[in-house]
Amino acid sequence: MADPAVAAITVEECGEPLVDVRTAAPALLVAEDRNDPLGAYAFLREGVLQRLLAAQRRRVLNTALTAAGLVNYPTEWWHWSYGDRYWALATGADHARYGPKERDGE
């Protein structure tokens, strides 16, 4: 490490295992041309792989919900709207389609 400030940071090994992406997540593409005799190019820490897979699922969800006309709150990947005031603002609609509504008979 060229930067002494980086090299000075201590490491406390967390014990998280390495996993082979090729077998643990075969849906992820691993560039075979980046290989080495031990296959080290295909190993990640288990938690890193889990975060990559979660990000991949969020991208699939984003594509599907956006195609259905929903809009996402940019600071909350899990928060989606359709037809409410936020949706109207985000899409440039003249008005919201839905607002607060009481159930009939209550």
C-alpha positions in Angstrom: 0.0 0.0 0.0 1.5 3.3 -1.1 -0.5 5.5 1.3 0.9 5.1 4.8 -2.4 6.4 6.3 -4.2 3.4 4.8 -1.4 1.0 5.7 -1.6 2.2 9.3 -5.2 1.1 9.8 -5.4 -2.1 11.8 -7.3 -5.1 10.6 -9.3 -7.3 13.0 -10.3 -10.3 10.9 -14.0 -10.9 11.2 -13.8 -14.6 10.3 -16.4 -14.3 7.5 -15.7 -17.1 5.0 -14.8 -16.8 1.4 -17.3 -18.3 -1.0 -16.9 -19.3 -4.6 -19.3 -17.1 -6.6 -19.4 -19.7 -9.4 -21.1 -22.2 -7.1 -22.7 -20.0 -4.5 -24.4 -17.7 -7.0 -24.2 -19.2 -10.4 -26.6 -16.6 -11.8 -23.8 -14.0 -11.4 -21.4 -13.9 -14.3 -17.8 -14.4 -13.4 -15.3 -13.4 -16.1 -13.5 -16.6 -16.9 -10.7 -14.6 -18.7 -9.7 -13.1 -15.4 -8.8 -16.5 -13.9 -5.7 -17.7 -12.1 -4.6 -21.2 -11.4 -6.2 -21.3 -7.9 -9.5 -19.7 -9.0 -9.0 -16.9 -6.5 -10.7 -14.4 -8.9 -14.0 -16.0 -8.2 -14.0 -15.8 -4.4 -15.6 -13.1 -2.3 -16.5 -12.7 1.4 -19.9 -14.2 2.0 -21.4 -10.9 3.2 -20.1 -9.1 0.1 -21.8 -11.7 -2.1 -25.0 -11.4 -0.2 -25.0 -7.6 -0.7 -24.3 -8.0 -4.4 -27.3 -10.4 -4.7 -29.5 -8.1 -2.8 -28.6 -5.2 -5.1 -29.3 -7.4 -8.1 -32.8 -8.2 -6.7 -33.5 -4.5 -6.1 -32.6 -3.8 -9.7 -35.0 -6.4 -11.0 -37.7 -5.1 -8.6 -37.0 -1.5 -9.8 -37.3 -2.5 -13.5 -40.6 -4.3 -12.9 -42.3 -1.7 -10.7 -41.1 1.2 -13.0 -42.5 -0.6 -16.0 -45.9 -0.9 -14.1 -46.0 2.9 -13.6 -44.9 3.1 -10.0 -42.3 5.7 -8.9 -39.6 5.1 -6.2 -38.7 7.4 -3.4 -35.1 8.0 -4.1 -33.9 7.7 -0.5 -35.9 4.6 0.2 -35.4 1.7 -2.2 -38.4 -0.2 -0.6 -40.9 2.7 -0.9 -42.9 2.9 -4.1 -46.0 4.9 -5.0 -48.7 4.9 -7.6 -51.5 7.4 -8.0 -50.8 9.4 -4.8 -49.5 13.0 -4.5 -45.9 11.9 -4.6 -46.5 9.9 -7.8 -48.2 13.0 -9.4 -45.2 15.2 -8.5 -42.7 12.7 -9.7 -44.5 12.0 -13.0 -45.7 15.5 -13.7 -49.3 14.5 -13.6 -51.9 17.2 -13.2 -53.4 15.6 -10.2 -53.1 12.6 -7.9 -55.5 9.7 -8.6 -55.7 8.6 -5.0 -56.0 10.3 -1.6 -57.1 9.5 1.9 -60.4 7.7 1.9 -62.6 6.4 4.7 -64.2 3.0 4.3 -67.9 3.1 3.6 -70.0 2.7 6.8 -67.3 3.7 9.1 
